[in-house]
């Protein structure tokens, strides 16, 4: 579509609608990198509480629109959220009319909804990206009007039959430093050598890992503990007790609320214990790192369990439901895996086999085609 008085599609910007958690923003940022490298102008439309790409992508202009979620809210809160959505749509209509993007790309979550609804209202082409193995509720709402629905998993659930013709498997874009790990040789544990564990609950940490993992490690045989090196990302309030537990167990460790060099830690680890968010799964598979996956029980539509099941079915990891995630159970699983380098190596190969390291390129191709048809 060409709007009256608009620039040609080749010079019009591409608008990305994303916000909320890193799971939505990380793939948007990776796509922005790829589009900028191809010479496109890129803008980000996010809610007022959402993050931005900051200094990492200073070339991307950020525009704020109101948005709010309605799940788990009281009646009064839902009414307020509906009003904010209406305001956000008006804001997005004004911005889109001024920016005249060639295409609008949504990454799910409620911050994307006002912009995508506004885009549909003025008949701008839209592309949706779904990071999880279950189509999110925002994308379910928006999918009937989208040109294409790019998915990270080949078997994405909760997609309407009428929308399946729009599906394109692109994978989930990850940062360049992780892509650089793809194809590397897995550092198989050697007899008597170091055993490296990476524990992470995502960008916000996970208290259950601070409760369960240190005592599980402490109950491992002394000869195994003496070989362990543990990198544990946890909440700031859990750092002191977590570090003390590892120290008392005689384990070499590093505990922090945030690791700025996560790709390097992915590269040297033998096994991860982590949540099953979409970005986590994507980085694990691209890096070829086997993982024990503990899905977040409160995740919408239990999508982390669906993500973990896909990974387990591929042979790339092992799912443990949080209700079963006890110190004794984890200790048994760690003991079995850490003494079986061949199992870890097989899982590493399976992870890389299902990885999509060029997901950003694939998604950019889809977006460019949609924009060219505008």
N, C-alpha and C positions, 0 to 999 in steps of 0.2 A: 504494500500500500504506500502511496506517496501523498502526504498531506499537503494541502495548498500552501505554497510559499516555503515548503521545506527544502532542506538541502538534499542532495542525492544520498542514497543509502551508504555509499562508500565513505562519505565524510561525516555522516551523522554518528553521534556517540552510541555506545551500547550501554544500557542501564542494567545494573545488577541490583536485585532486591534481596537483601539478606540482613540478618541481625540475630540477637539473642546469643546462643551458645557458640563456642568455637566450631562445633560440628556443622553449623550452617555457614559460618564465616570462612573457615579454612578453605573449603572448595571454591568459594567465591573469590578469595584472594588468589588461589592458584590459577583460576580462569582469567582473572584480571592480568596477571603476569603474562600469560600466553597471548591474550588479546593485545596488550600493549606492545609485546614483541613483534606482533604482526602489523603494527602501525595504526591500530584502532584507538580512538578516544574512549575512555571508560569512566562511568560515574557510578557511585554507590548510593542507593536509597535505603535507609535504615531507620529504625525508630529512635526516639530521643534518648532512650536508655541503652541502645545498642552500641557495640564497639565499632571501630573503623580500622582501616589498614594502617593508619598512622604513618610514621616515617618510613615504613617498609615500602609503601607505594604512595609517595607524595603526589604522584601525577594523577591519582584518582580523586576527583572532587566528591565530597560527601554531602548529601542532602538528607535532612531529617524530616520524617513524617510521623504523625501520631499512630500508635497501634497498641493493642492490648489483647491478651488472651482471655478466654471465657471458661476454660475447663477448670473445674474445682472451685468455682467462684460462687459467692452468695448471689441472691437475686439482685441486690443493690449493686454489687460489683459487676455483674454481667451487664446491667443497664449502663453503668459508667463505661465499661469496655466497648459496648455497642456505640455509644456516643463518640468515644475516641476514634473508633473505626470510621465513623462517618466523617469526622474532622480530617482523619488521615487520608481518606479517599479524595476529599476536596483539595487538600494540600498536594497530593500526588497528581491529580488532574492538572493543576496549575503548573507544577514542575514539568510534567511530561509534555504539556503543550508548549512550554518555553524551550525545553531541551530537544524536543523532536527526535528521540532515539530511533534507530533503525529497528531495534528489537529489545525486549525487556526479558531478563532472565531471572527467574525466581528460584530460591534455594530452600523453600519450605519454612515452617514456623510462622507464628502469627505476625512478625514484623514484615513479612513479604506480602501479606494479604492486601493492604490498602493499595499498594503500588500496582499489583497485578490486576486487581479489580478495576482500577482506574485505566490501566492499559487496555483491558478488554472493552471498557466503556467507549474509548475513542478508537478502537479497532487497531491498536498496535499489535504486531505479532509478538507472541510470548513463547518462551521455552521454559520448562520446569526441570529442575534437577532434584532427584530423590537420592539421598545418601544411604538410607536404611533398606533392609529387606522387607519392610512393611511400608507401603505408601502412607506418608503422614497426612493428618487431617486437613491441614492447609492445602496440600497438593491435591488431595481428593476433591476438595471444593473447586480448585482452580483447573484441574486437568481437562474437564470437558471443553474448555475454551482455548486450551493451549495447542500450538502447532505440533510440538514434540515434547515427549516426556523422557528425559535422559535418566537412566537408572544405573546404580552402582552394582546391583546384584542381578544375575541373569534370571532368577526366579523371584520377582518382586510381588508380594502379596497385596491384597486389597485394591487391585487395579480393576476398574470396571471393564467388562468385555468390550464395550464400545470404545474404550481408550487404548486397547492393547495394540492397535495398529500404529499408534503414535510412539510406542516404546523404542528406544534406542539404547543399547548397552554401551555406556561410555566408561564405566568404572567411576571411582570417587577420586578426584584430583588430590594429590598430596604435594607437600613442599619439595623444592628441588633438592635439598640436602638429603631427603629420604629416597628420592628417585635415584640418586647417585649410588645407593646401596644395592639396587636391584642387579641381580646376576652375580653378586659376590659369592664366594665360597663360604658356606656356613662354618663357623669356627668350632667344629665338633670337639667336645670335651675329651681331653687326653687322660690316660691312666695316671692317677696321682696328681693331675693338674688342677688348675683353678676351675671353679664352677661359679658362673656369674648369673645372678638372678636380678631381674628388673621388675619392680613393683610400682604400679601407677594406677591411680583411680581417675585419671583424666585431669583436666585443668584445675578442678576444684578438690582433687584428692578424694579419698573414700575412707571413712572412719572404720568400716568393717575390716579393711586390710590392716589397719593399725591394731585392731583387736585380735585378728586371727593369724596373720603371717608371722610376727615375731615368736609367739609361743610354738607355732608349728616348726619353725626353723630350730628353735631351742631344743626340740624333742628329737631331732635327727641324730644319728650316731656321731660320736665325736670325730671319727676320721672324715666324715662327710662335712661336718661343720668347719673343720680346720681348713677345708679347701674352698669354702664359700666366700664370695664377695657379693654383697647385697646393695643395690641402689634402690632406695625406697622414697618415692614421692608421696607426701602425705599432707594433711592439713597442718597449718602452723601450730595449732593448739595440741597436736598429737606428736610433734617432733621430739620433745624431751623424753616422753615415756617410750616411744618407739626406739630411739637411740639407746636408751638405758637397757631395754630388753635385748637388743643385739649385742651390746657390750657385755652383759652378764652371760650371754650364750657363747662368748668367745669368737664372735663372727666379725670379719672385716665388713664395714658398712659405710654408706654415705646416705644420710637422711636429709631431705630438704623439701620445702613447700613447692619449689619449682626448679626444674633442671633446664637451663638454657641450651644445653648441648645434647638434647634428647636423641638426635640422629646418631651421634657418636655412641651413646649408650645402647641404642638399638643394635648397632653394628657389632658391639663386643659381647652382648648378652647371649647366654645359652638358652634361657627360658624366661618368659614374662608371666607375671600374674597381674591381671588387669580387668577393667570393665570391657564391655563389648560395644562401645559406641562406634559409629560408622567410620569416623576418622581414625580411631584406634585400630580397627580391623584393617583399614586400607593401608596404614603405615606398617603394620605387622606383616601383611602379605607382601608388600613391595620390598620390605627389608628382609623377608624370609626368616622371621623369628617365630618359633613355636610359642604357644601361649596357653595358659590356663585361664579361661574366660569366665568371669563372674558377672552376669548381666545385672544391671541396676533394676531392682524389682518395680520401682515406681515409674520407669520409662513409659511414655505414652504408648498404648496398644502393645506393651511388652515387646517393643521393637528390638531391644538389645538381645533378648533371648532368640529372636528370629535371626539376628545377625550372627550370634554365636553358633546356632545350629547349622547355618550355612558353612561357617568356617570348620566346624567339627566334621560335617559331612564330607568336606573336601580333604580331610585328614590333616588340616593345618593347626588344629588346636583341640582343647578338651574343655567342654562346658561343665561348670559346676553351678547349680542354682544357689542363690545366696542362702536359702533355707538349709542347704546341705553343706554349706561352706563353714566347717568347723576346723579347729586347729588339728585335731586328730585325723580328720579326713584329708586335709591338705598335707599333713606330714607324710601320710602314706603315699599320696600321689607324687609329692616331691621326691621321696625316696625311690619310687619306682622309675620315675623319668630320669633323674639325675644319675642313676647307675646304668642307664640304657642309652648310650650315645647314639646307637643305631636308630632308636625310636625318635629321638630328637632330630637327627639328620633327615629322616624320612618326612617328618612334619615340616621341617624347613623347606625341603624340596616341594612339598605339596602346597605350602604357602606361596612360594614364588610362582608355582604353576598357575594359580588362580589370580595372581596379581595383575593389575592393569596400570603399569607405570606411565603409560602415555595417556592417562585419562583426561588431563587438561587439554591435550591436543585434540582428542576425540570430541570433547565437549565444545571446544572452540570451533571445530568444523561444523557441528550441528548448529551452533549459534550463527555462524557466518552464513550458512545456507538459508536460515530463517530470515536473516536480515536482508539478504540479496533478493528474497522473494517479496520483500515489503514494497 
